């Protein structure tokens, strides 16, 4: 903040703040009563957390090395995220060209495509995975399919904005010497947007790893499913090892994605 | 006048597109491997789509009289998100003070930042699985996991806002003899209250989406309703639950956006 004004509040200002705080407190209090949520339980019942923690440690790290299903589960999670990113991102890229004002002249097509994209964006992934499990059965394939749709929705919107924000001058220049729309897209727009598209693909992979782990719990397979199983049958030492593995997986993919993205955007290559 | 000539570089097709196509081939090979691992099969997909037509029809015809059963779980979801976010914001504020370089010593700041980063890496659903194992099913575990899930993101954002504070105003408060607590209350927290509220509202949108997920694992609410209708093959009811979920998401986004715009307009300052 540039200029924090330590202002002398007028009585009206104090009254307004007090009202806002009061409304929030009342809402939270009512919500607590309604749900039977007792905040003091956090302190009186905290020993359950420490009990569980002590029954989980030390983590049984052997399970990672000796159990082949875990290795396969990690591969499944990675594959789900990869397919979701590649295919969903590919669809997003294609649809973005149909949804952007400077590449698609027809208004009706633009609105239709934008409708498809926003449906993919707002439908919760939980719903998608349940539909795909009903259609193709339990397993990573259902997870990959729902990741494809959600990636398409989220990144289609973003890609459309990127395309619409390209510098219009070069496009006008080669239009004026008689280029077709396809040539303008290939030689003006694509080179401008490709670096940031690729950077966003890495970002999408990073997000999809997390979603893939969460979807696994609902039957999408992969490491999330293994963790859910371990918790359910009370193999807490294995579960702790799997939680650690999850954290390593997420932090690793985040760091890798950051590294690749910053290198890509600084060099500005891949034109 | 000089003659203007334009000679496009004549490259062979391979020299021009060779590297790109090699990269693309590599990606395709990876995708093939990933598809094999996932057991992705086109025939399965087409069969699945053909077979699922009979329930897709039900998904498009929501059961209208199930709406009256839905408002209670929807309210639970909203309350879980509200309480989780408020409690989480309060805890994040404490962590943010420990993670700001102009308040905490260097070693404490770095340790806290490391812990916050670790928390960000942990998906909320994993936290919930842990808490459900500790406290049993129910909204208590849901609220707590949302609150803990806030800490990584909000703690970092608020700590960054504290570090960006103008040191002059803190010095000024110290100069007139304020105690350490007073400096923190009036010099640090008060100026960033608008930022804290707008971060919390932003997180609230996310919490609503998360509470749908968490509900299905055992926190209760609209997510549980959605999950249960699906497992009981009651697709009309599932469609109703989906509509209620979408309404929740849209309304929370609208409310949060509206309030954040109002804060930016300076109403809180």
Interface residues (C-beta under 8 A of the other chain):
Chain A: X1 X2 X3 X4 X5 X6 X7 X17 X24 X27 X28 X31 X32 X34 X35 X36 X37 X39 X41 X42 X45 X48 X49 X51 X52 X72 X75 X76 X78 X79 X80 X82 X83 X86 X87 X122 X123 X124 X126 X127 X130 X131 X132 X134 X135 X136 X137 X139 X140 X141 X143 X144 X145 X210 X213 X214 X217 X218 X221 X224 X227 X228 X231 X236 X243 X246 X247 X250 X251 X254
Chain B: X27 X30 X31 X33 X34 X35 X37 X38 X39 X40 X41 X44 X45 X48 X49 X51 X52 X55 X59 X75 X76 X79 X80 X82 X83 X86 X87 X117 X118 X121 X122 X123 X125 X126 X129 X130 X131 X133 X134 X135 X139 X140 X143 X144 X161 X164 X165 X166 X169 X172 X173 X186 X187 X190 X191 X192 X195 X209 X212 X213 X216 X217 X223 X226 X227 X230 X238 X242 X245 X246 X249 X250 X268 X269
